[in-house]
Amino acid sequence: MIRKFLGSFLLAFHNIRSHFFHTLLSVLGIVIGVASLVSILSLIDGMEDYAKEQITRTTSLNAIIINTQAYRHVNGVRMKKDTFPIINFRQYQELKSQLRKPAKATIRSSFNGLIQVNDERELGAGIHAWGAAMMPGKYKVEAGKEFSEGDILNALPVAMINSFLAKVIDSTKTAASMLGKHVIVKGINVAIVAVVNDGATQPNIAIPITLLPDTDLVGSPPEVVVEAKDVTDVQELKAGVIAWLGTNFSDKDGFSVATNDFRVDQAAKGFLLFRIIMGLIVGISVLVGGIGIMNVLLISITERTVEIGIRKAVGANRRDIIFQFLAESITVSAFGSIIGLVLGIAITAAAVPIVASLTKVPFYAIYTWNTLIVTGTLALVLGIVFGTYPAMRAARLDPVEAIRRE
């Protein structure tokens, strides 16, 4: 059996070598199709890897985000609920104490409002009520010292402003001169203890969340973020958060609990969809290539009718003839796929620097085993599908009639 298998493929190689240029032109569709497929798959893999890298840089995959569901949908219309639960600072502390894995947590509420400086001038600003010290690396302290966890727990009337707001208050003064000045936020007189550069292009002010009553927080429900120390603990922490919410709030649909890994999943689904669509488009070229293989084999049957008749006359059965032509079909398909693979890699190598220079993005291609497996599977499937009919036709030839055609 193994000898027959090797013999069939050796004969197939011999026939390809005898009609090299004919075979090459016939499998041009497969070459172009496979080259396109390899290029697209490797470029999409590179794009997906880059997208995941950007997502993990800009968001923490360790974070669990708890938000109040203040809206509901009725007949496809988004409407605000009459009543909805919120997590206040006391409940936040209780939730934090219930965490069973190492994690950091914070609670924050952000909204736009009017503030009043000491000369009674009103200014619009982004107001941020924090239940924990601001995250390191998110801003740079220009003057003073940011408020601490103790300031939050003791509800001290302190505030941090960004450099943009400092310039709006008085563009002629330095950041240090803002320290100690008083600002009225939501009717509360707070002292500026720090000026920070947060990179924002609008005025911002941060105060302890404990300064605001729950009635003020209802207008902008606080968001709680739990950040696991280890990403492997995220799912267990999430389950614990959901259980705590179920125990402490009767409204089961009052909160949403999400993790940032859904963004990676969304990106992966998007690229999968793109991969399938582009694969179907490229498949047209591959289909043309398969028809080319069938054409080569049908011509080969016509040219080798006498040879087939002699083989059948000396003892070859239908299975032997079918196997021979299927071997040739698979070999021709593999020949085109290999050339297409090499061509696809060359095209990708040439395209990547061009795309990177035009977009100014560190773009790259990734060649994975999946690409090689797809290429190999494609060669096998094409060889079998488009070689079956010619093989069956050759096997049905009558040996006597075939010899007489000489």
QUIBELHU-V363429 format. One record per pair of residues at least 24 apart in sequence whose ideal C-beta (glycine too) atoms are under 6 Angstrom apart, sorted by the first residue. I is the first residue (numbers start at 1). J is the second residue. If there is no record, write none. Layout:
i=I j=J
i=I j=J
This chain:
i=8 j=323
i=8 j=324
i=8 j=327
i=9 j=327
i=12 j=327
i=12 j=328
i=12 j=331
i=23 j=332
i=26 j=292
i=26 j=296
i=27 j=292
i=27 j=332
i=27 j=336
i=29 j=285
i=29 j=288
i=29 j=289
i=29 j=292
i=30 j=289
i=30 j=336
i=31 j=336
i=31 j=339
i=31 j=340
i=32 j=285
i=33 j=282
i=33 j=285
i=33 j=286
i=33 j=289
i=34 j=337
i=34 j=340
i=34 j=375
i=35 j=340
i=35 j=343
i=35 j=344
i=36 j=282
i=37 j=282
i=38 j=341
i=38 j=344
i=38 j=371
i=39 j=344
i=39 j=347
i=39 j=348
i=40 j=278
i=41 j=371
i=42 j=348
i=42 j=365
i=42 j=367
i=43 j=365
i=44 j=271
i=44 j=275
i=45 j=366
i=45 j=368
i=46 j=364
i=46 j=365
i=46 j=366
i=48 j=271
i=49 j=366
i=51 j=267
i=52 j=264
i=55 j=263
i=55 j=264
i=59 j=260
i=60 j=227
i=61 j=231
i=61 j=260
i=61 j=261
i=62 j=227
i=62 j=228
i=62 j=231
i=63 j=225
i=63 j=227
i=63 j=260
i=64 j=226
i=64 j=237
i=64 j=238
i=64 j=241
i=64 j=259
i=65 j=225
i=65 j=258
i=66 j=224
i=66 j=255
i=66 j=257
i=67 j=223
i=67 j=256
i=68 j=221
i=69 j=253
i=69 j=254
i=69 j=256
i=70 j=221
i=84 j=254
i=85 j=249
i=85 j=251
i=85 j=254
i=86 j=217
i=86 j=221
i=87 j=222
i=87 j=224
i=88 j=214
i=89 j=131
i=89 j=209
i=89 j=210
i=92 j=131
i=92 j=224
i=95 j=244
i=98 j=244
i=100 j=240
i=101 j=233
i=101 j=236
i=101 j=237
i=102 j=229
i=103 j=226
i=103 j=227
i=103 j=228
i=103 j=237
i=104 j=227
i=105 j=226
i=106 j=131
i=106 j=132
i=106 j=225
i=107 j=131
i=107 j=222
i=107 j=224
i=108 j=223
i=109 j=217
i=109 j=220
i=109 j=222
i=111 j=220
i=115 j=183
i=115 j=185
i=116 j=184
i=117 j=169
i=117 j=183
i=118 j=182
i=125 j=165
i=125 j=203
i=125 j=205
i=126 j=202
i=126 j=204
i=127 j=205
i=128 j=206
i=129 j=207
i=129 j=209
i=129 j=212
i=130 j=206
i=130 j=209
i=131 j=209
i=139 j=196
i=139 j=198
i=140 j=197
i=141 j=194
i=141 j=196
i=142 j=175
i=142 j=195
i=142 j=197
i=143 j=175
i=143 j=176
i=143 j=179
i=143 j=195
i=144 j=179
i=144 j=193
i=144 j=194
i=145 j=194
i=146 j=194
i=147 j=193
i=151 j=208
i=152 j=208
i=152 j=210
i=155 j=210
i=155 j=211
i=157 j=190
i=158 j=190
i=158 j=191
i=158 j=193
i=159 j=190
i=159 j=192
i=159 j=205
i=159 j=207
i=160 j=194
i=160 j=196
i=160 j=206
i=161 j=192
i=161 j=195
i=161 j=205
i=162 j=196
i=162 j=198
i=162 j=200
i=162 j=204
i=163 j=195
i=163 j=197
i=164 j=200
i=164 j=203
i=165 j=203
i=166 j=195
i=168 j=203
i=234 j=259
i=290 j=382
i=290 j=386
i=293 j=329
i=293 j=332
i=293 j=333
i=293 j=386
i=294 j=386
i=297 j=329
i=297 j=390
i=298 j=390
i=301 j=390
i=301 j=394
i=305 j=402
i=305 j=405
i=306 j=403
i=306 j=406
i=308 j=394
i=308 j=397
i=308 j=402
i=309 j=399
i=309 j=402
i=309 j=403
i=312 j=399
i=313 j=399
i=318 j=395
i=321 j=394
i=321 j=395
i=322 j=391
i=322 j=395
i=325 j=390
i=325 j=391
i=325 j=394
i=326 j=387
i=326 j=391
i=329 j=383
i=329 j=387
i=330 j=383
i=333 j=379
i=333 j=382
i=333 j=383
i=334 j=379
i=337 j=375
i=337 j=379
i=341 j=375
